[in-house]
Amino acid sequence: MSTFKRTAFRGTRPSLVSPALSLLLLAAACGDPRNEPKPEPRTPGLKSATATATATVKASASASTSAAPATKVGEQALAKLDVAKLNDRERADLVAQLDALTAPCKETPVPLSQCIVEKRDCAACRPAGDLLASLVRRGETITNRAEFYKMRFDPEAVKSIEIGESPSKGPADAAVTIVEWADFQCPGCQQMGPFLEAMVERFPGQVRVVYKFYHLSTHPQSLDSAHAAQAAHKQGKFWEMNQKLFENLENQSKSDLRKYAREIGLDLDKFKADLESEETKKIVAADMKAADELGLDSTPLIFINGRKFKDAGKFVQDFEAWLKLDIVMSGQKPAEATEKYKALAKLLQLEEEGGGDGKTPPPGGSGDPAPSSSASAGPPAGSASAGPATSASAGAPKKTP
């Protein structure tokens, strides 16, 4: 389990600090009492299914409770996957699930095992099999693996997310777009920034981080803070204001906001006008409405290429592996990590999960939401400029040619 030492480094908000990141993120999540919990749709045999999961990718009840007899096709599929570290029991367990799950591509309505053996025109089949193998190796239950599989590969789970002119870091045509909704007084949101920055550096040119505003009713000052950050964005200094706000969770009064505006060199007259403008308020309100429609119940809320991110117990591994797989399925080769990433990885101790040395661990997923992990506003001040105006949406990964 990776840990993050509490430390700070120049140019960013206070760093991610937790003794067990996955647990910290859950505990640190900032909930919103305005959003009453809604029961998620359930699939027979699963403890819980993601709201977006559909019958397109389904795990049968038998696959969720006990290992069914392996088929010949399932055994053949096993031979094509990375299963060298699995014992006989784990292999049998994996074969049964490969037979029970439907392939992840709409146009390939066959068992996952058949898709792998026949090398069907579905770029996700082989990676999906390897991912399941890694989860088996990690000791995840059949139920949890099936639930994660639905969330990670169900074609119907992809949501279209309007980027517009939201603050962003990374190229607009990046293979992976991470969209995060965060509240400026949420401790979990405060912590995610350095981690998201590290992921941008882990896959330079291939990852884009987009910030969306959210105001929790439990944080009364955060609405004005969101307006202030948008006003700063109008002058090209969103990330500088973002940093100031996350460095000062408890000090976000109107006078504090004006102080921060002076410190980052904003035109104060324009800042004051934009802070109170109807246009600014509409932009923040639109971000919040979009998050509510996506089912936000706590911050930060993170979507990767249109899919809600939930880790399967190892936040660092699962997040990085998710990005790598999307890059591969877009037809690109994952870029080498930058020197800045290596420095951040050491600082954040990402290497303890196998992801800090520039090498991505086996594909992993996320079976439980990491709502409070920490989605920060994103990159630190001066490290990126706002992305160009666009109407792009975070879509599903492209197929490999």
C-alpha positions in Angstrom: 0.0 0.0 0.0 1.5 3.3 -1.0 1.8 6.1 1.4 2.2 9.8 1.0 4.4 11.8 3.3 3.1 15.1 4.4 5.4 17.6 2.8 5.3 20.5 0.5 7.2 21.4 -2.6 7.6 24.6 -4.5 5.0 25.6 -7.0 2.1 23.5 -5.7 -0.5 23.3 -3.1 0.2 21.3 0.1 1.1 17.8 -1.0 -0.8 14.6 -0.8 -0.2 13.1 2.6 -1.7 10.0 3.7 -0.8 6.7 5.3 -3.0 4.7 3.1 -4.1 6.6 0.1 -7.2 4.7 -0.8 -8.6 4.8 2.7 -7.6 8.4 3.1 -9.4 9.4 0.0 -12.6 7.7 1.2 -12.3 9.3 4.6 -11.4 12.8 3.2 -14.2 13.0 0.7 -16.5 15.9 1.2 -20.1 15.0 0.9 -23.0 17.2 0.0 -26.2 16.8 2.1 -28.2 18.3 -0.8 -27.6 15.1 -2.7 -29.5 12.3 -1.1 -28.0 8.9 -1.7 -29.7 7.1 -4.5 -29.8 3.2 -4.7 -27.7 2.0 -7.6 -29.1 -0.5 -10.1 -28.2 -4.0 -9.1 -27.3 -7.0 -11.2 -28.1 -10.5 -9.9 -25.1 -11.9 -8.1 -23.4 -8.5 -7.6 -23.3 -6.7 -4.3 -23.6 -3.4 -6.2 -23.4 -2.3 -9.7 -22.4 1.1 -11.1 -25.3 3.3 -12.1 -24.1 3.4 -15.7 -23.5 -0.4 -16.1 -25.9 -2.1 -18.5 -26.5 -5.6 -19.7 -24.1 -5.1 -22.5 -21.3 -6.2 -20.3 -22.7 -8.5 -17.7 -21.5 -11.0 -15.1 -23.8 -13.9 -14.6 -24.9 -14.7 -11.1 -23.0 -18.0 -11.1 -19.8 -16.2 -12.0 -20.3 -13.9 -9.1 -20.8 -16.6 -6.5 -18.8 -19.6 -7.6 -16.5 -20.8 -10.3 -18.3 -22.5 -13.2 -16.7 -25.4 -15.1 -14.1 -24.1 -17.5 -14.8 -24.4 -21.2 -12.2 -25.3 -23.8 -12.4 -21.7 -25.2 -11.8 -20.4 -21.7 -8.7 -22.5 -21.3 -7.4 -21.3 -24.7 -8.0 -17.7 -23.7 -5.9 -18.2 -20.5 -3.0 -19.3 -22.6 -3.0 -15.9 -24.3 -2.9 -13.8 -21.1 -0.2 -12.9 -18.7 -0.9 -15.5 -16.0 2.6 -16.7 -15.1 2.1 -15.6 -11.5 -1.2 -17.3 -11.0 -1.6 -20.6 -9.2 -3.9 -23.4 -10.4 -6.8 -22.3 -8.3 -6.5 -18.7 -9.5 -6.3 -19.8 -13.1 -9.4 -21.8 -12.8 -11.1 -18.9 -11.2 -10.0 -16.6 -14.0 -11.1 -19.0 -16.7 -14.6 -19.2 -15.3 -14.9 -15.5 -15.3 -13.5 -15.1 -18.8 -16.3 -17.4 -20.0 -19.0 -15.6 -18.0 -18.3 -12.0 -19.0 -19.4 -10.5 -22.3 -16.7 -8.9 -24.4 -16.4 -5.1 -23.8 -17.2 -4.0 -27.4 -20.8 -3.5 -28.5 -20.1 -5.1 -31.9 -18.6 -8.2 -30.2 -21.5 -9.8 -28.3 -19.6 -12.9 -27.4 -18.0 -14.2 -24.2 -14.7 -12.4 -23.3 -12.8 -15.7 -23.6 -14.1 -16.1 -27.2 -13.1 -12.6 -28.1 -9.6 -13.2 -26.9 -9.1 -16.5 -28.6 -10.5 -15.4 -31.9 -8.8 -12.0 -31.8 -12.0 -10.3 -32.6 -12.0 -6.7 -33.7 -12.2 -5.3 -30.2 -9.2 -3.5 -28.9 -10.2 -3.9 -25.3 -10.6 -7.7 -25.1 -7.0 -8.7 -24.5 -6.4 -5.8 -22.1 -9.6 -6.6 -20.2 -8.4 -10.2 -19.8 -5.0 -9.1 -18.5 -6.7 -6.7 -16.1 -8.9 -9.4 -14.7 -5.8 -11.6 -14.3 -4.1 -8.8 -12.3 -7.1 -8.5 -10.1 -7.2 -12.2 -9.5 -3.6 -12.1 -8.5 -4.3 -9.3 -6.1 -6.9 -11.4 -4.4 -10.0 -9.4 -5.4 -13.3 -11.4 -5.1 -15.2 -12.6 -8.2 -18.0 -10.2 -7.3 -15.7 -7.2 -7.1 -13.9 -8.1 -10.3 -17.2 -8.4 -12.1 -18.4 -5.1 -10.8 -15.2 -3.3 -11.7 -15.2 -4.9 -15.2 -18.7 -3.4 -15.8 -17.6 0.0 -14.7 -14.3 0.0 -16.7 -15.4 -1.6 -19.9 -19.2 -1.2 -20.4 -19.6 0.9 -23.5 -22.8 2.4 -22.1 -20.9 3.7 -19.0 -19.1 6.4 -21.0 -20.6 9.9 -20.4 -20.2 12.9 -22.7 -18.6 15.7 -20.7 -18.5 19.2 -22.2 -15.1 20.8 -21.7 -15.8 24.2 -23.1 -13.5 26.9 -21.8 -12.8 25.2 -18.4 -9.3 25.6 -17.0 -7.0 22.7 -18.2 -3.5 21.5 -18.3 -2.2 19.3 -21.1 -2.9 19.2 -24.9 -6.5 19.5 -26.1 -6.0 16.4 -28.3 -4.6 14.2 -25.5 -5.4 10.5 -25.5 -6.7 10.8 -22.0 -8.8 13.6 -20.5 -9.3 13.7 -16.8 -12.2 15.9 -15.7 -12.4 16.7 -12.0 -15.1 18.5 -10.0 -13.7 20.0 -6.8 -14.7 22.3 -4.0 -12.1 24.9 -2.8 -12.6 24.1 0.9 -12.6 20.3 0.6 -9.5 18.8 2.2 -9.7 15.8 -0.2 -9.8 18.1 -3.2 -6.8 20.0 -1.7 -4.7 16.8 -1.7 -5.3 15.5 -5.2 -3.5 18.3 -7.1 0.1 17.0 -6.7 -1.1 13.5 -7.8 -2.9 14.8 -10.9 0.1 16.9 -11.7 2.3 13.8 -11.4 0.1 11.9 -13.9 0.4 14.7 -16.4 4.1 14.3 -16.1 4.0 10.5 -16.1 2.5 10.5 -19.6 3.7 13.8 -21.1 1.6 15.0 -24.1 -1.0 12.2 -23.6 -2.9 13.4 -20.5 -5.0 16.4 -20.0 -6.5 17.6 -16.7 -9.7 19.7 -16.7 -11.0 21.5 -13.7 -14.8 22.0 -13.0 -16.3 24.0 -10.2 -18.4 22.6 -7.4 -19.7 24.2 -4.2 -20.7 22.0 -1.3 -23.4 23.4 1.0 -21.2 22.5 4.0 -18.5 24.9 2.8 -20.3 28.3 2.7 -17.3 30.3 1.4 -16.4 28.0 -1.5 -19.0 29.5 -3.8 -17.4 32.9 -3.7 -14.0 31.1 -4.1 -15.2 29.4 -7.2 -16.4 32.8 -8.6 -12.9 34.2 -7.7 -11.1 31.4 -9.5 -13.3 31.9 -12.6 -12.6 35.6 -12.5 -8.8 34.8 -12.3 -9.3 32.5 -15.2 -10.6 35.4 -17.2 -7.2 37.0 -16.8 -5.2 33.8 -17.5 -4.3 33.1 -13.9 -6.7 30.3 -12.8 -3.9 28.0 -11.5 -2.3 30.8 -9.5 -5.6 31.5 -7.7 -6.3 27.8 -7.5 -3.1 27.4 -5.5 -3.8 30.3 -3.2 -7.2 28.9 -2.4 -6.1 25.4 -1.6 -3.3 26.7 0.5 -5.8 28.6 2.6 -8.9 26.3 3.0 -10.1 28.2 6.1 -9.4 31.8 4.8 -11.6 32.4 1.8 -13.7 35.5 2.8 -14.3 38.3 0.3 -11.4 40.3 1.7 -9.2 37.2 1.5 -10.1 36.7 -2.2 -9.2 40.3 -3.0 -5.9 39.8 -1.1 -5.1 36.7 -3.2 -6.0 38.6 -6.4 -3.5 41.3 -5.5 -0.8 38.8 -4.7 -1.0 37.0 -8.0 -1.0 40.3 -9.9 -4.6 40.5 -11.2 -6.2 43.7 -12.5 -8.3 44.3 -9.3 -11.0 46.4 -11.0 -11.5 43.7 -13.6 -11.3 41.0 -11.0 -14.0 42.7 -8.8 -16.3 43.1 -11.8 -15.9 39.5 -13.0 -16.3 38.2 -9.5 -19.8 39.5 -9.3 -20.8 39.2 -12.9 -23.7 37.1 -14.0 -21.5 35.3 -16.6 -19.2 34.1 -13.9 -22.1 32.8 -11.8 -23.6 31.0 -14.8 -20.4 29.2 -15.6 -20.0 27.9 -12.0 -23.7 27.0 -11.8 -23.4 25.1 -15.1 -20.5 23.1 -13.8 -22.4 22.2 -10.7 -25.5 21.2 -12.7 -23.4 18.9 -14.9 -21.9 17.2 -11.8 -25.3 16.7 -10.2 -26.6 15.1 -13.4 -23.6 12.7 -13.3 -24.6 11.7 -9.7 -22.0 13.6 -7.6 -22.4 12.9 -4.0 -19.0 14.0 -2.8 -16.0 15.8 -4.0 -13.7 15.4 -5.7 -15.6 13.7 -8.6 -13.3 12.3 -11.3 -14.0 11.1 -14.8 -11.4 9.6 -17.1 -12.3 9.6 -20.8 -15.9 9.9 -19.8 -15.9 7.0 -17.2 -16.2 7.6 -13.5 -13.1 6.5 -11.8 -13.2 4.2 -8.8 -10.2 2.3 -7.6 -10.2 -1.4 -6.7 -8.2 -0.9 -3.5 -4.9 0.4 -4.7 -5.4 4.0 -5.7 -2.0 4.8 -7.2 -1.7 1.6 -9.2 -5.3 1.6 -10.4 -5.2 5.3 -11.5 -2.0 5.0 -13.4 -2.9 1.7 -15.0 -6.2 3.1 -16.1 -4.5 6.0 -17.9 -2.0 3.6 -19.5 -4.6 1.3 -20.8 -6.6 4.2 -22.4 -3.5 5.5 -24.1 -2.8 2.0 -25.5 -6.3 1.6 -26.7 -6.1 5.0 -28.4 -3.4 3.5 -30.6 -0.5 5.2 -28.9 2.5 4.0 -27.0 2.7 5.3 -23.5 5.2 8.1 -23.3 8.3 7.9 -21.0 7.9 9.7 -17.7 9.6 13.1 -17.4 12.3 13.9 -14.9 9.7 16.1 -13.1 7.5 13.1 -12.7 10.3 11.1 -11.2 10.9 13.9 -8.7 7.3 14.1 -7.8 7.0 10.3 -7.5 9.8 10.2 -4.9 8.2 13.1 -3.1 4.8 11.5 -3.1 6.2 8.0 -2.6 4.4 6.7 -5.7 7.1 4.1 -6.2 5.9 2.1 -3.2 3.0 0.9 -5.4 5.3 0.2 -8.3 4.3 3.4 -10.2 7.0 5.8 -9.1 9.9 4.6 -11.2 8.3 5.5 -14.5 7.0 1.9 -15.0 3.3 1.3 -14.9 2.1 -1.7 -12.9 -0.2 -4.3 -14.4 -3.6 -2.9 -15.4 -5.8 -2.3 -12.4 -9.2 -0.9 -11.9 -11.5 0.6 -9.3 -14.2 -1.3 -7.7 -15.1 1.3 -5.1 -15.4 5.0 -5.6 -12.6 7.1 -4.3 -14.7 10.2 -3.9 -12.6 11.8 -1.4 -9.3 10.9 -2.8 -8.5 14.3 -3.8 -9.2 15.9 -6.9 -7.5 19.1 -6.8 -8.0 21.8 -9.0 -5.2 20.4 -11.0 -1.8 21.7 -11.7 0.1 24.2 -9.8 0.5 27.8 -10.5 2.7 28.6 -13.5 2.8 25.0 -14.6 0.1 25.3 -17.3 -2.1 27.6 -19.1 -5.8 27.3 -19.5 -6.7 25.1 -22.4 -8.2 26.6 -25.6 -11.9 27.1 -25.9 -13.5 23.9 -27.1 -16.7 21.9 -27.1 -14.8 18.6 -26.9 -16.2 15.9 -24.7 -14.3 13.1 -23.0 -15.2 10.1 -25.0 -14.4 6.4 -25.1 -10.9 5.2 -26.1 -10.3 4.7 -29.8 -9.5 1.3 -31.1 -6.1 0.3 -31.9 -5.6 0.2 -35.7 
